[in-house]
Each structure stands twice: as C-alpha cells, then as structure tokens.
Amino acid sequence: MEGLIHIYCGDGKGKTTAAVGLAVRAAGAGKKVLFVQFFKDGTSSEIQVLGQIPGVDLELCLTHHGFYKFMDEAGRAAAKEDYSFLLDNALARAAEDLDLLVLDEAISACNCGVIDEEVLAAFLKNKPAGLEVVLTGRNPSQRLQDLADYITEMKKIRHPYDKGISARLGVEY
C-alpha cells in the first residue's frame, strides 16, 4: 500500500486531535506509529493515553521552550537545536519499519525556523513508499502543500477563547 502525506492545518481546534485519531486508527489496525511533537510539553491528555497504546511510540522534546513569540534569541537558538535534533531522529526512525509518522506542529516549527523546511521537504519527496506521514500546524507553505495528498483545514467559526474561557483539561488539552 502506498503511504500518503496529510496536512491538518488552519486556525481552528482539532489539528492534533485529528492526528491522534489517525494514530489510534493505525495502531488499532496493527500498524507501527511514531508520534512526534514540536512546541508542546507532552502533558496534554491525549499524549498521556497515546503513549499507552501498543504500537505507538512518542518522541517529545524534553525541554519545553514555550511560545516562540516570547523567546529571546538564546531561547530560539536552543529551540532550533532541540527541535532539529528531534526531527532528525524522527526521520531516521522513519527509515525503519514504521507505517505512520505524525509530526505534530511541524508546520509551525518550519514557519518559525526551528526546523529546516528543506530537510522536511526532501524527506517527504523521498520517504519510504509505504509510510503515511501527517504534518500539523497553521499556514503551511506552498511547497509543503504541493507535496501533500490530503489537506484538511480546520476553520474556527466560534471558540470559547473568544469569550475568555480558558482551555479545559480533557477538552482542549
């Protein structure tokens, strides 16, 4: 079976949730999954459960760098070093016997320059034939869009944040 490339993007809630759903579906079918997160600290509720599912491996950055817009130059350099290492490790593992590779917030990491889009695009062009790949994040470049077989945009129509309601455990994280 040919593996395809998915992009879950947009300003709405649900990009990571869709990626988690596909990871669960793949694991339920006996497939091997690697789920990698950029810009997140690994404490969200779905990650707690996802790591317990047989066939799903997690790769998370051990250092949480926070929001890119609040980082100083030293913080941005450290984030770039850590996230580039995380990407390189994930791409090396993808050459193994994986069926699904999820790169959660990889699009945002490319947009901020903490991972190299050239490296990611070269991988996508030459990925193992049977490997399914998911990228999430806002505002994918045209180059990434051109490489994708699926592009799903989550569009916010209404969100509780607009009323000042904070993120809720088990719903937004």
ROVEX-614581 format. One line per field, with one value per residue (C-alpha): x, y, z; residue number from 1. Coordinates in steps of 0.5 Angstrom, whole numbers. Example, Ala and Ser with C-alpha at 12.3 -4.5 7.8 and 13.67 -1.06 7.14 Angstrom:
<recs>
c1: 25,27
c2: -9,-2
c3: 16,14
pos: 1,2
</recs>
This chain:
<recs>
c1: 0,3,4,1,2,-3,-3,-8,-8,-12,-14,-19,-19,-17,-11,-7,-14,-15,-7,-8,-15,-11,-5,-10,-14,-7,-5,-12,-10,-3,1,7,6,11,8,13,11,14,13,9,11,8,3,-4,-9,-8,-1,-2,-6,-3,4,0,-3,1,5,5,12,12,18,18,23,25,26,19,21,15,11,16,14,16,23,29,35,38,32,30,37,36,29,32,38,33,27,32,35,28,26,33,32,24,27,32,27,22,27,26,19,14,7,5,10,6,10,5,6,12,9,9,16,18,15,19,25,27,27,29,23,29,30,23,21,27,25,18,20,24,20,19,14,9,10,4,6,2,4,0,0,-2,0,3,8,6,12,9,2,5,8,1,-4,-9,-10,-15,-16,-20,-23,-25,-32,-33,-29,-30,-23,-26,-31,-25,-26,-19,-17,-20,-17,-20,-23,-17,-11
c2: 0,7,12,19,25,29,36,38,46,52,57,52,47,40,39,35,31,29,27,23,20,17,15,11,8,6,3,-1,-4,-7,-1,2,9,15,21,27,34,40,47,42,40,33,34,34,29,25,24,21,16,15,13,7,4,-2,0,8,11,18,23,29,35,34,42,46,52,56,60,62,69,70,67,71,70,65,61,61,58,53,51,50,46,41,41,40,34,32,32,29,23,22,22,17,12,13,9,3,-1,5,5,12,18,24,31,35,42,41,46,52,49,51,57,59,57,52,46,46,46,44,38,36,37,33,27,28,27,21,18,10,8,5,11,15,22,27,34,39,47,53,57,51,54,52,48,43,44,42,35,33,28,31,38,39,46,47,53,57,59,60,59,59,63,69,69,69,62,58,52,46,39,34,38,43,39
c3: 0,-2,4,3,6,10,13,18,18,20,26,29,34,32,28,34,35,28,28,35,32,26,30,34,28,25,32,32,25,28,25,28,29,31,34,35,38,37,41,46,53,53,58,54,56,49,50,56,53,47,50,53,46,44,37,39,40,43,41,45,47,54,54,54,50,51,46,40,40,47,46,46,41,46,47,40,38,44,41,34,37,40,35,29,33,35,27,25,30,28,20,22,25,19,15,20,20,21,18,20,22,26,26,30,30,25,20,26,27,20,20,26,23,29,24,17,12,6,11,12,4,2,7,4,-3,-2,4,5,0,5,10,12,14,18,19,23,24,22,15,11,6,-2,-2,3,1,-6,-3,1,-2,3,6,11,14,21,21,27,27,34,40,48,48,45,51,56,57,59,56,59,61,57,52,49,52
pos: 1,2,3,4,5,6,7,8,9,10,11,12,13,14,15,16,17,18,19,20,21,22,23,24,25,26,27,28,29,30,31,32,33,34,35,36,37,38,39,40,41,42,43,44,45,46,47,48,49,50,51,52,53,54,55,56,57,58,59,60,61,62,63,64,65,66,67,68,69,70,71,72,73,74,75,76,77,78,79,80,81,82,83,84,85,86,87,88,89,90,91,92,93,94,95,96,97,98,99,100,101,102,103,104,105,106,107,108,109,110,111,112,113,114,115,116,117,118,119,120,121,122,123,124,125,126,127,128,129,130,131,132,133,134,135,136,137,138,139,140,141,142,143,144,145,146,147,148,149,150,151,152,153,154,155,156,157,158,159,160,161,162,163,164,165,166,167,168,169,170,171,172,173
</recs>
